[in-house]
């Protein structure tokens, strides 16, 4: 397990918490409705910081952002999901984590439809 903590760094004196999600370890995740800048912190099961990306700027106008771990760095790519993203964890604002089950968007990218699966377990 690891904890992904996402911040909007351009608000308040130290940023505004967007989401904190405890998920199975992942090389990359999707974030729904990410703001123009995101700071990402990834903590391992022992609570140690294992990856970090600061003030990551938007790369494209899109409803989804892919955050990827590259060693101890986190990189950002704003995307329109493809079939390769099905099954990937999606973090929603507030921190709920889901699995992307389906995605469709119009060719002009003015509309989209998606399905996620939410699951919880008390451990």
ROTI-974678 format. One record per residue: y, z, x of N, C-alpha, C, CB in turn; residue number from 1. Coordinates in nm, 4 decimals. Last residue first. Glycine has a CB too. Layout:
N
<<Y; Z; X>; <Y; Z; X>; <Y; Z; X>; <Y; Z; X>; NUM>
...
end
This chain:
123
<<-0.2668; 0.6846; -0.9831>; <-0.3575; 0.7149; -0.8709>; <-0.3230; 0.8473; -0.8109>; <-0.3518; 0.6062; -0.7635>; 123>
<<-0.2509; 0.5138; -1.2728>; <-0.2107; 0.6405; -1.2122>; <-0.3126; 0.6749; -1.1053>; <-0.1995; 0.7549; -1.3188>; 122>
<<-0.1572; 0.1817; -1.2998>; <-0.2673; 0.2759; -1.2860>; <-0.2121; 0.4024; -1.2211>; <-0.3850; 0.2149; -1.2018>; 121>
<<-0.0571; -0.1205; -1.4620>; <-0.0275; 0.0086; -1.4017>; <-0.1522; 0.0943; -1.3989>; <0.0848; 0.0800; -1.4776>; 120>
<<0.0536; -0.4508; -1.4769>; <-0.0601; -0.3601; -1.4758>; <-0.0169; -0.2319; -1.4079>; <-0.1832; -0.4232; -1.4041>; 119>
<<0.1654; -0.7555; -1.6095>; <0.2000; -0.6203; -1.5651>; <0.0756; -0.5324; -1.5769>; <0.3189; -0.5612; -1.6493>; 118>
<<0.2017; -1.0907; -1.5413>; <0.1088; -0.9871; -1.5863>; <0.1535; -0.8551; -1.5244>; <-0.0401; -1.0213; -1.5468>; 117>
<<0.4149; -1.3519; -1.6637>; <0.3743; -1.2531; -1.5644>; <0.2735; -1.1581; -1.6269>; <0.4967; -1.1752; -1.5099>; 116>
<<0.5284; -1.6815; -1.7002>; <0.4474; -1.5718; -1.7516>; <0.4103; -1.4814; -1.6351>; <0.3198; -1.6244; -1.8249>; 115>
<<0.8127; -1.8868; -1.7791>; <0.7174; -1.8255; -1.6872>; <0.6446; -1.7125; -1.7549>; <0.7872; -1.7753; -1.5616>; 114>
<<1.0202; -2.1670; -1.7897>; <0.9343; -2.0759; -1.8654>; <0.8351; -2.0176; -1.7657>; <0.8605; -2.1492; -1.9857>; 113>
<<1.3499; -2.3078; -1.7799>; <1.2223; -2.2717; -1.7205>; <1.1497; -2.1746; -1.8102>; <1.2416; -2.2118; -1.5813>; 112>
<<1.6213; -2.5383; -1.7412>; <1.5396; -2.4487; -1.8224>; <1.4081; -2.4247; -1.7507>; <1.5154; -2.5073; -1.9646>; 111>
<<1.7399; -2.6903; -1.5567>; <1.8293; -2.6217; -1.6498>; <1.7531; -2.5338; -1.7478>; <1.9127; -2.7227; -1.7260>; 110>
<<1.6154; -2.8606; -1.3778>; <1.6231; -2.7167; -1.3471>; <1.7236; -2.6421; -1.4348>; <1.6601; -2.6972; -1.2014>; 109>
<<1.5485; -3.1170; -1.4294>; <1.6900; -3.0919; -1.3987>; <1.7182; -2.9446; -1.3697>; <1.7773; -3.1384; -1.5144>; 108>
<<1.2785; -3.0849; -1.4902>; <1.3159; -3.1589; -1.3697>; <1.4613; -3.1346; -1.3302>; <1.2928; -3.3076; -1.3906>; 107>
<<1.2074; -2.7509; -1.5985>; <1.2481; -2.8885; -1.6259>; <1.2903; -2.9546; -1.4955>; <1.3634; -2.8934; -1.7300>; 106>
<<0.9295; -2.5539; -1.4882>; <1.0726; -2.5763; -1.5004>; <1.0981; -2.7239; -1.5264>; <1.1471; -2.5292; -1.3734>; 105>
<<0.6833; -2.3020; -1.5151>; <0.7234; -2.4386; -1.5467>; <0.8746; -2.4432; -1.5416>; <0.6693; -2.4846; -1.6867>; 104>
<<0.4184; -2.0884; -1.4250>; <0.5573; -2.1275; -1.4051>; <0.5738; -2.2731; -1.4444>; <0.6014; -2.1047; -1.2585>; 103>
<<0.2070; -1.8001; -1.4517>; <0.2376; -1.9392; -1.4857>; <0.3858; -1.9638; -1.4612>; <0.1996; -1.9712; -1.6339>; 102>
<<0.1772; -1.5508; -1.3237>; <0.0597; -1.6176; -1.3812>; <0.0836; -1.7640; -1.4135>; <0.0165; -1.5464; -1.5059>; 101>
<<0.2761; -1.3250; -1.0892>; <0.3147; -1.4512; -1.1505>; <0.1893; -1.5256; -1.1939>; <0.3990; -1.5371; -1.0530>; 100>
<<0.2510; -0.9838; -1.1525>; <0.1861; -1.0982; -1.0887>; <0.2303; -1.2238; -1.1636>; <0.0286; -1.0833; -1.0890>; 99>
<<0.4989; -0.7259; -1.0905>; <0.4098; -0.8043; -1.1759>; <0.3446; -0.9134; -1.0915>; <0.4874; -0.8660; -1.2969>; 98>
<<0.6733; -0.4216; -1.0747>; <0.6048; -0.5276; -1.0007>; <0.5020; -0.5940; -1.0924>; <0.5363; -0.4710; -0.8722>; 97>
<<0.9910; -0.2841; -1.1307>; <0.8600; -0.3152; -1.1880>; <0.8007; -0.4321; -1.1094>; <0.8711; -0.3496; -1.3415>; 96>
<<1.2497; -0.2468; -1.0278>; <1.1340; -0.2124; -0.9463>; <0.9980; -0.2367; -1.0074>; <1.1426; -0.0739; -0.9106>; 95>
<<1.5017; -0.3273; -1.1020>; <1.4585; -0.1943; -1.1417>; <1.3308; -0.1513; -1.0715>; <1.4387; -0.1891; -1.2905>; 94>
<<1.4169; -0.6648; -1.1348>; <1.5229; -0.5662; -1.1177>; <1.4788; -0.4315; -1.1758>; <1.6538; -0.6144; -1.1852>; 93>
<<1.0749; -0.7220; -1.0250>; <1.1822; -0.7379; -1.1229>; <1.2929; -0.6369; -1.0941>; <1.1283; -0.7204; -1.2674>; 92>
<<0.8782; -0.8924; -0.8012>; <0.9492; -0.7673; -0.8256>; <1.0675; -0.7967; -0.9162>; <0.9959; -0.7012; -0.6920>; 91>
<<0.5699; -1.0424; -0.8119>; <0.7104; -1.0607; -0.8474>; <0.7694; -0.9226; -0.8707>; <0.7272; -1.1527; -0.9743>; 90>
<<0.3014; -1.1517; -0.6102>; <0.3735; -1.0397; -0.6705>; <0.5188; -1.0789; -0.6933>; <0.3645; -0.9134; -0.5812>; 89>
<<0.1200; -1.4511; -0.6898>; <0.2073; -1.3748; -0.5998>; <0.2747; -1.2611; -0.6773>; <0.3146; -1.4676; -0.5346>; 88>
<<-0.0087; -1.6080; -0.8702>; <-0.0834; -1.4961; -0.8143>; <-0.0005; -1.4087; -0.7213>; <-0.2028; -1.5473; -0.7408>; 87>
<<0.1591; -1.8989; -0.7715>; <0.0814; -1.8324; -0.8760>; <-0.0072; -1.7265; -0.8116>; <-0.0044; -1.9349; -0.9566>; 86>
<<0.2683; -2.0374; -0.5626>; <0.3214; -1.9033; -0.5895>; <0.2449; -1.8294; -0.6987>; <0.4667; -1.9128; -0.6283>; 85>
<<0.1579; -2.2877; -0.5648>; <0.1248; -2.1998; -0.4514>; <0.1723; -2.0569; -0.4740>; <0.1862; -2.2542; -0.3229>; 84>
<<0.2811; -2.4132; -0.7773>; <0.1457; -2.3602; -0.7977>; <0.1035; -2.2669; -0.6847>; <0.0456; -2.4749; -0.8099>; 83>
<<0.6177; -2.2873; -0.7255>; <0.5192; -2.3943; -0.7380>; <0.3832; -2.3300; -0.7647>; <0.5154; -2.4843; -0.6089>; 82>
<<0.9495; -2.1733; -0.8116>; <0.8077; -2.1537; -0.7798>; <0.7226; -2.2780; -0.8043>; <0.7529; -2.0392; -0.8609>; 81>
<<1.2235; -2.2516; -0.6502>; <1.1675; -2.2801; -0.7808>; <1.0181; -2.2729; -0.7578>; <1.2148; -2.4214; -0.8402>; 80>
<<1.3890; -2.0092; -0.4363>; <1.2921; -2.1140; -0.4683>; <1.2795; -2.1364; -0.6182>; <1.1565; -2.0791; -0.4104>; 79>
<<1.5426; -1.8895; -0.1465>; <1.5504; -1.8991; -0.2918>; <1.4737; -2.0235; -0.3339>; <1.6992; -1.9042; -0.3416>; 78>
<<1.4254; -1.6961; 0.1064>; <1.4331; -1.8348; 0.0633>; <1.4374; -1.8342; -0.0888>; <1.3121; -1.9197; 0.1175>; 77>
<<1.4620; -1.4679; 0.3751>; <1.4857; -1.5005; 0.2344>; <1.4879; -1.6518; 0.2157>; <1.6184; -1.4380; 0.1850>; 76>
<<1.2684; -1.2439; 0.5822>; <1.3532; -1.3604; 0.5616>; <1.3610; -1.3914; 0.4126>; <1.2997; -1.4825; 0.6405>; 75>
<<1.2379; -0.9535; 0.7729>; <1.2202; -1.0117; 0.6392>; <1.3180; -1.1283; 0.6285>; <1.2446; -0.9044; 0.5240>; 74>
<<1.0644; -0.8573; 1.0741>; <1.1810; -0.9114; 1.0033>; <1.1409; -0.9572; 0.8631>; <1.2436; -1.0292; 1.0826>; 73>
<<0.8488; -0.7945; 1.2222>; <0.9245; -0.6813; 1.1683>; <1.0526; -0.7261; 1.0970>; <0.9594; -0.5838; 1.2805>; 72>
<<0.6741; -1.0723; 1.1222>; <0.6724; -0.9601; 1.2161>; <0.7449; -0.8428; 1.1536>; <0.7373; -0.9989; 1.3519>; 71>
<<0.8093; -1.1610; 0.8583>; <0.7845; -1.2348; 0.9815>; <0.7903; -1.1325; 1.0939>; <0.8890; -1.3526; 1.0030>; 70>
<<0.7730; -1.1565; 0.5125>; <0.7671; -1.0775; 0.6364>; <0.7311; -1.1690; 0.7520>; <0.6641; -0.9611; 0.6246>; 69>
<<0.9865; -1.2987; 0.2739>; <0.8675; -1.3132; 0.3580>; <0.8807; -1.2260; 0.4816>; <0.8458; -1.4608; 0.3984>; 68>
<<1.0841; -1.3459; -0.0544>; <1.1063; -1.2668; 0.0663>; <0.9761; -1.2678; 0.1455>; <1.1521; -1.1196; 0.0320>; 67>
<<1.2069; -1.5821; -0.2665>; <1.0872; -1.5445; -0.1918>; <1.1322; -1.4689; -0.0671>; <1.0004; -1.6706; -0.1541>; 66>
<<1.3551; -1.5646; -0.5819>; <1.3753; -1.5537; -0.4380>; <1.2424; -1.5158; -0.3753>; <1.4865; -1.4493; -0.4030>; 65>
<<1.4416; -1.7437; -0.8771>; <1.3460; -1.6672; -0.7964>; <1.3822; -1.6745; -0.6486>; <1.2027; -1.7193; -0.8184>; 64>
<<1.6221; -1.9070; -1.0042>; <1.5914; -1.7778; -1.0662>; <1.4987; -1.6900; -0.9826>; <1.5293; -1.8004; -1.2007>; 63>
<<1.8760; -2.0517; -0.7895>; <1.7439; -2.0534; -0.8527>; <1.7154; -1.9153; -0.9118>; <1.6328; -2.0940; -0.7501>; 62>
<<2.0671; -2.2023; -0.5674>; <2.0796; -2.1485; -0.7028>; <1.9445; -2.1626; -0.7715>; <2.1923; -2.2219; -0.7838>; 61>
<<1.9901; -2.1025; -0.2334>; <1.9815; -2.2041; -0.3386>; <2.0054; -2.1352; -0.4721>; <1.8424; -2.2776; -0.3369>; 60>
<<2.0169; -1.8921; -0.0645>; <1.9981; -2.0230; -0.0021>; <1.9999; -2.1365; -0.1037>; <1.8676; -2.0255; 0.0745>; 59>
<<2.1995; -1.5909; -0.0256>; <2.1353; -1.6867; -0.1159>; <2.1290; -1.8224; -0.0468>; <2.2122; -1.6970; -0.2518>; 58>
<<2.1540; -1.3936; 0.2763>; <2.2338; -1.4696; 0.1789>; <2.1491; -1.5616; 0.0933>; <2.3393; -1.5510; 0.2501>; 57>
<<2.0767; -1.0666; 0.3532>; <2.0164; -1.1996; 0.3461>; <2.0881; -1.2810; 0.2386>; <1.8635; -1.1903; 0.3159>; 56>
<<2.1445; -0.8112; 0.4659>; <2.2463; -0.9026; 0.4136>; <2.1956; -1.0469; 0.4091>; <2.3733; -0.8944; 0.4989>; 55>
<<1.8580; -0.7708; 0.6698>; <1.9880; -0.7203; 0.6259>; <2.0801; -0.8329; 0.5807>; <2.0542; -0.6416; 0.7378>; 54>
<<1.5279; -0.6806; 0.6585>; <1.6183; -0.7955; 0.6562>; <1.7500; -0.7513; 0.5970>; <1.5582; -0.9141; 0.5754>; 53>
<<1.2351; -0.5416; 0.8033>; <1.3719; -0.5233; 0.7559>; <1.4454; -0.6565; 0.7590>; <1.4464; -0.4181; 0.8413>; 52>
<<0.9296; -0.3525; 0.8290>; <1.0020; -0.4797; 0.8296>; <1.1370; -0.4601; 0.7612>; <0.9195; -0.5919; 0.7587>; 51>
<<0.8457; -0.0896; 0.8443>; <0.7665; -0.1904; 0.9157>; <0.8344; -0.3273; 0.9185>; <0.6295; -0.2032; 0.8517>; 50>
<<0.9181; 0.2469; 0.8496>; <0.9778; 0.1163; 0.8274>; <0.9023; 0.0129; 0.9104>; <1.1291; 0.1172; 0.8634>; 49>
<<0.6667; 0.4705; 0.7233>; <0.7433; 0.4167; 0.8352>; <0.7966; 0.2773; 0.8019>; <0.6568; 0.4119; 0.9623>; 48>
<<0.4964; 0.5687; 0.5340>; <0.6391; 0.5901; 0.5131>; <0.7264; 0.5384; 0.6263>; <0.6650; 0.7350; 0.4939>; 47>
<<0.2353; 0.5042; 0.5493>; <0.2728; 0.6322; 0.6095>; <0.4223; 0.6609; 0.5958>; <0.2336; 0.6340; 0.7563>; 46>
<<0.2296; 0.2484; 0.4437>; <0.1680; 0.3572; 0.3672>; <0.2081; 0.4944; 0.4205>; <0.0165; 0.3435; 0.3697>; 45>
<<0.5567; 0.1076; 0.5328>; <0.4113; 0.1147; 0.5315>; <0.3623; 0.2359; 0.4543>; <0.3574; 0.1183; 0.6731>; 44>
<<0.8321; -0.0492; 0.3804>; <0.7753; 0.0714; 0.4384>; <0.6240; 0.0690; 0.4265>; <0.8325; 0.1962; 0.3706>; 43>
<<1.0870; -0.2732; 0.4110>; <0.9457; -0.2631; 0.3780>; <0.8896; -0.1435; 0.4552>; <0.8682; -0.3963; 0.4127>; 42>
<<1.3939; -0.3632; 0.2762>; <1.3253; -0.2689; 0.3635>; <1.1805; -0.2619; 0.3183>; <1.3932; -0.1272; 0.3608>; 41>
<<1.6509; -0.6005; 0.2490>; <1.5128; -0.5633; 0.2166>; <1.4571; -0.4703; 0.3229>; <1.4239; -0.6885; 0.2036>; 40>
<<1.9430; -0.6909; 0.0903>; <1.8882; -0.6241; 0.2075>; <1.7514; -0.5717; 0.1665>; <1.9828; -0.5079; 0.2596>; 39>
<<2.0932; -0.9832; -0.0341>; <1.9898; -0.8805; -0.0496>; <1.9599; -0.8213; 0.0878>; <1.8596; -0.9398; -0.1149>; 38>
<<2.3434; -1.1624; -0.2111>; <2.2979; -1.1026; -0.0857>; <2.1948; -0.9945; -0.1177>; <2.4179; -1.0433; -0.0044>; 37>
<<2.3513; -1.2544; -0.4757>; <2.3888; -1.3450; -0.3675>; <2.3544; -1.2926; -0.2280>; <2.5355; -1.3725; -0.3747>; 36>
<<2.0539; -1.1068; -0.6362>; <2.1962; -1.1381; -0.6223>; <2.2225; -1.2259; -0.4996>; <2.2781; -1.0088; -0.6128>; 35>
<<1.7603; -1.2257; -0.8068>; <1.8213; -1.1598; -0.6906>; <1.9693; -1.1987; -0.6812>; <1.7459; -1.1983; -0.5591>; 34>
<<1.5825; -1.2855; -1.0233>; <1.7258; -1.2642; -1.0432>; <1.7910; -1.1868; -0.9290>; <1.7489; -1.1910; -1.1729>; 33>
<<1.2817; -1.1624; -0.8928>; <1.3488; -1.2286; -1.0049>; <1.4953; -1.1879; -1.0090>; <1.2795; -1.1941; -1.1387>; 32>
<<1.1169; -1.2278; -0.5975>; <1.2112; -1.1368; -0.6622>; <1.2807; -1.2158; -0.7717>; <1.3151; -1.0764; -0.5594>; 31>
<<0.7936; -1.2460; -0.4508>; <0.9022; -1.3085; -0.5242>; <0.9894; -1.1986; -0.5840>; <0.8480; -1.4039; -0.6348>; 30>
<<0.6698; -1.1957; -0.1156>; <0.6813; -1.1592; -0.2565>; <0.7888; -1.2462; -0.3198>; <0.7145; -1.0074; -0.2736>; 29>
<<0.4407; -1.2108; 0.1599>; <0.5622; -1.2522; 0.0902>; <0.5522; -1.2134; -0.0565>; <0.5855; -1.4045; 0.1048>; 28>
<<0.2386; -1.0493; 0.2534>; <0.3191; -1.1230; 0.3511>; <0.4490; -1.1706; 0.2881>; <0.2405; -1.2425; 0.4072>; 27>
<<0.1717; -0.7240; 0.1304>; <0.1892; -0.8672; 0.1051>; <0.2745; -0.9285; 0.2150>; <0.2538; -0.8915; -0.0335>; 26>
<<-0.0115; -0.4442; 0.0127>; <0.0539; -0.5118; 0.1244>; <0.0567; -0.6622; 0.1005>; <-0.0178; -0.4797; 0.2570>; 25>
<<0.0484; -0.3555; -0.3265>; <-0.0462; -0.3874; -0.2199>; <0.0288; -0.4637; -0.1118>; <-0.1677; -0.4703; -0.2736>; 24>
<<0.3515; -0.1600; -0.3814>; <0.2575; -0.2683; -0.4105>; <0.1525; -0.2782; -0.3001>; <0.3322; -0.4027; -0.4260>; 23>
<<0.6158; -0.0074; -0.5216>; <0.4998; 0.0228; -0.4363>; <0.3895; -0.0744; -0.4764>; <0.4524; 0.1745; -0.4512>; 22>
<<0.9551; -0.0898; -0.5250>; <0.8224; -0.1125; -0.5813>; <0.7157; -0.0802; -0.4778>; <0.8078; -0.2580; -0.6300>; 21>
<<1.2768; -0.0750; -0.6239>; <1.1842; -0.0123; -0.5294>; <1.0473; -0.0220; -0.5940>; <1.2238; 0.1389; -0.4960>; 20>
<<1.5858; -0.2478; -0.6560>; <1.4466; -0.2263; -0.6941>; <1.3739; -0.1526; -0.5821>; <1.3763; -0.3610; -0.7256>; 19>
<<1.8580; -0.2161; -0.5992>; <1.8141; -0.3144; -0.6985>; <1.6753; -0.2817; -0.7498>; <1.8159; -0.4550; -0.6393>; 18>
<<2.1077; 0.0086; -0.5132>; <1.9634; -0.0109; -0.5204>; <1.9300; -0.1086; -0.6328>; <1.8908; 0.1239; -0.5422>; 17>
<<2.3902; -0.0994; -0.3456>; <2.3374; -0.0586; -0.4749>; <2.1881; -0.0896; -0.4783>; <2.4122; -0.1301; -0.5915>; 16>
<<2.5897; 0.0177; -0.0643>; <2.5037; -0.0760; -0.1361>; <2.4518; -0.0150; -0.2647>; <2.3872; -0.1195; -0.0485>; 15>
<<2.7619; 0.2056; 0.0285>; <2.6413; 0.1796; 0.1085>; <2.5448; 0.0843; 0.0406>; <2.5703; 0.3091; 0.1383>; 14>
<<2.9764; 0.2043; -0.1460>; <3.0032; 0.2246; -0.0030>; <2.8819; 0.1932; 0.0839>; <3.0476; 0.3677; 0.0219>; 13>
<<2.9462; -0.0735; -0.3808>; <2.9633; 0.0672; -0.3463>; <2.9833; 0.0823; -0.1947>; <2.8410; 0.1502; -0.3939>; 12>
<<2.7933; -0.3822; -0.2764>; <2.8476; -0.2930; -0.3795>; <2.8533; -0.1501; -0.3272>; <2.7624; -0.2996; -0.5086>; 11>
<<2.6576; -0.5479; -0.1050>; <2.8013; -0.5721; -0.1204>; <2.8650; -0.4833; -0.2279>; <2.8255; -0.7182; -0.1543>; 10>
<<2.3804; -0.5229; -0.0914>; <2.4617; -0.4561; 0.0098>; <2.6124; -0.4678; -0.0102>; <2.4272; -0.5101; 0.1423>; 9>
<<2.1465; -0.4370; -0.3039>; <2.2592; -0.5298; -0.3049>; <2.3629; -0.4679; -0.2126>; <2.3168; -0.5546; -0.4521>; 8>
<<1.8112; -0.3838; -0.1854>; <1.9480; -0.3385; -0.2054>; <2.0412; -0.4576; -0.2240>; <1.9941; -0.2523; -0.0871>; 7>
<<1.4768; -0.2884; -0.2226>; <1.5740; -0.3976; -0.2210>; <1.7112; -0.3448; -0.2616>; <1.5296; -0.5126; -0.3154>; 6>
<<1.1820; -0.1919; -0.0786>; <1.3075; -0.1415; -0.1320>; <1.4130; -0.2498; -0.1130>; <1.3499; -0.0074; -0.0624>; 5>
<<0.8429; -0.1811; -0.1070>; <0.9533; -0.2740; -0.0854>; <1.0755; -0.2146; -0.1545>; <0.9199; -0.4186; -0.1400>; 4>
<<0.5846; -0.0077; 0.0353>; <0.6970; 0.0031; -0.0569>; <0.8052; -0.0940; -0.0139>; <0.7519; 0.1480; -0.0621>; 3>
<<0.2296; -0.0581; 0.0345>; <0.3580; -0.0528; 0.1012>; <0.4671; -0.0476; -0.0046>; <0.3771; -0.1742; 0.1958>; 2>
<<-0.1190; 0.0000; 0.0846>; <0.0000; 0.0000; 0.0000>; <0.1242; 0.0000; 0.0882>; <0.0005; 0.1224; -0.0957>; 1>
end
